[in-house]
Amino acid sequence: MFTFHYYLRKTTRPVLIMSLLTTMVMVSGNAAAQGQNISNEDITNFADAVLQMEPSRQKAYDDIKQIIGAPPPNIPCNDLNSLNNLPEEARTIAADYCRICKEIVENSGLTVDRFNAIMSNLEADPNLIKRIQDAMLQLQRQQQKP
């Protein structure tokens, strides 16, 4: 099993960057001092991974909500109990989502551990949030250019 702190949780559209970042629940927040050591490349890779995850997250959220008839609970990919408490069909959707996110992170130029370290720093480092917001906006602008 891998550790991966990205959560399946309802957020607004990716354009609302602050909302997206603040609704990702942190599991550990003790690495705040390391936030200054995060390179611009890591920031861009992190932002790209989060943007790539969003469509899968939204679909999984909507599908699980339909299955269980209520908004899904927090489903951290590194917590098997959160998956086991779901009906089988919802558990399959959540597990597929976690697998897709792991692949996205690994293809983004980050390791899962590095992605998690950046996530851990978000809660305590407003400057890091700003850097990621800026990177996400820049990536979105690049995607919109013809």
Phi, psi and omega per residue, in radians:
M1 nan 2.505 3.117
F2 -1.778 2.765 3.023
T3 -1.758 2.292 -3.052
F4 -2.678 1.994 -2.983
H5 -1.634 0.389 3.078
Y6 -1.530 2.328 -3.022
Y7 -1.870 2.599 3.006
L8 -1.563 1.757 -3.049
R9 -2.610 2.584 -3.099
K10 -1.144 2.262 3.001
T11 -2.394 3.057 3.074
T12 -1.501 -3.089 -3.126
R13 -1.016 2.672 -3.130
P14 -1.028 -0.398 3.126
V15 -1.085 -0.531 3.115
L16 -1.523 1.311 -2.964
I17 -1.007 -0.792 -3.092
M18 -1.078 -0.728 3.122
S19 -1.073 -0.752 3.139
L20 -1.051 -0.830 -3.087
L21 -1.236 -0.668 -3.075
T22 -1.335 -0.278 3.106
T23 -1.588 -0.044 3.020
M24 -1.419 2.000 -3.075
V25 -1.340 2.338 3.133
M26 -1.538 2.517 3.081
V27 -1.658 -0.724 3.096
S28 -2.356 2.483 -3.090
G29 -2.238 0.494 -3.083
N30 -1.558 -0.002 -3.056
A31 -1.775 0.363 -3.031
A32 -1.013 -0.641 -3.109
A33 -1.134 -0.386 -3.124
Q34 -1.405 -0.145 -3.067
G35 -1.003 -0.563 -3.134
Q36 -1.249 -0.276 -3.115
N37 -1.609 0.193 -3.115
I38 -1.568 2.096 -3.074
S39 -1.249 2.807 3.073
N40 -1.072 -0.608 3.102
E41 -1.117 -0.752 3.090
D42 -1.093 -0.698 3.117
I43 -1.067 -0.832 -3.138
T44 -1.107 -0.761 3.129
N45 -1.110 -0.708 3.110
F46 -1.110 -0.844 -3.130
A47 -1.053 -0.744 3.126
D48 -1.097 -0.755 3.135
A49 -1.085 -0.784 -3.129
V50 -1.087 -0.759 3.124
L51 -1.116 -0.652 3.113
Q52 -1.209 -0.555 -3.127
M53 -1.266 -0.512 -2.962
E54 -0.975 -0.817 3.131
P55 -1.063 -0.701 3.105
S56 -1.164 -0.681 3.127
R57 -1.106 -0.795 -3.118
Q58 -1.112 -0.756 3.138
K59 -1.138 -0.794 3.130
A60 -1.082 -0.751 3.120
Y61 -1.017 -0.894 -3.114
D62 -1.080 -0.744 -3.137
D63 -1.130 -0.764 -3.139
I64 -1.187 -0.685 3.102
K65 -1.030 -0.721 3.126
Q66 -1.147 -0.698 -3.118
I67 -1.177 -0.804 -3.040
I68 -1.612 -0.150 3.077
G69 1.305 0.316 -3.141
A70 -2.785 2.842 3.056
P71 -1.020 2.382 -3.135
P72 -1.113 2.606 3.020
P73 -1.262 3.005 3.013
N74 -1.041 2.332 -3.127
I75 -2.243 1.450 3.107
P76 -1.237 2.341 -3.082
C77 -1.138 -0.335 -3.120
N78 -1.681 0.181 -3.127
D79 -2.109 1.707 -3.117
L80 -1.007 -0.583 3.139
N81 -1.075 -0.596 3.137
S82 -1.176 -0.541 3.080
L83 -1.359 -0.707 -3.074
N84 -1.167 -0.373 -3.134
N85 -1.454 -0.006 -3.138
L86 -1.665 2.697 2.977
P87 -1.040 2.723 -3.023
E88 -0.932 -0.817 -3.110
E89 -1.109 -0.716 3.107
A90 -1.186 -0.665 3.108
R91 -1.077 -0.707 3.114
T92 -1.113 -0.751 3.118
I93 -1.093 -0.798 -3.135
A94 -1.120 -0.745 3.127
A95 -1.114 -0.709 3.089
D96 -1.100 -0.733 3.105
Y97 -1.049 -0.809 3.139
C98 -1.084 -0.704 3.108
R99 -1.105 -0.782 3.128
I100 -1.065 -0.769 -3.134
C101 -1.122 -0.685 3.093
K102 -1.067 -0.764 3.110
E103 -1.110 -0.731 3.120
I104 -1.050 -0.821 -3.141
V105 -1.050 -0.848 -3.102
E106 -1.132 -0.555 3.107
N107 -1.433 -0.165 -3.112
S108 -1.491 -0.116 -3.103
G109 1.728 0.099 3.091
L110 -2.009 2.719 2.928
T111 -1.550 2.851 3.082
V112 -1.070 -0.700 3.124
D113 -1.081 -0.715 3.139
R114 -1.180 -0.746 3.091
F115 -1.008 -0.815 -3.137
N116 -1.108 -0.653 3.117
A117 -1.104 -0.721 3.105
I118 -1.141 -0.777 3.094
M119 -0.989 -0.733 -3.115
S120 -1.082 -0.544 -3.110
N121 -1.414 -0.346 -3.042
L122 -1.029 -0.767 -3.034
E123 -1.063 -0.618 -3.025
A124 -1.812 0.024 -3.027
D125 -2.292 1.586 3.136
P126 -1.035 -0.552 3.103
N127 -1.132 -0.674 3.105
L128 -1.135 -0.743 3.089
I129 -1.022 -0.779 3.140
K130 -1.081 -0.763 3.132
R131 -1.073 -0.725 -3.139
I132 -1.222 -0.713 3.079
Q133 -0.997 -0.830 -3.129
D134 -1.065 -0.748 3.139
A135 -1.134 -0.706 3.132
M136 -1.139 -0.742 3.113
L137 -1.103 -0.738 3.118
Q138 -1.104 -0.765 3.114
L139 -1.099 -0.715 3.118
Q140 -1.121 -0.705 3.108
R141 -1.105 -0.729 3.131
Q142 -1.105 -0.652 -3.139
Q143 -1.225 -0.460 -3.107
Q144 -1.474 -0.303 -3.131
K145 -1.241 2.451 3.129
P146 -1.227 nan nan
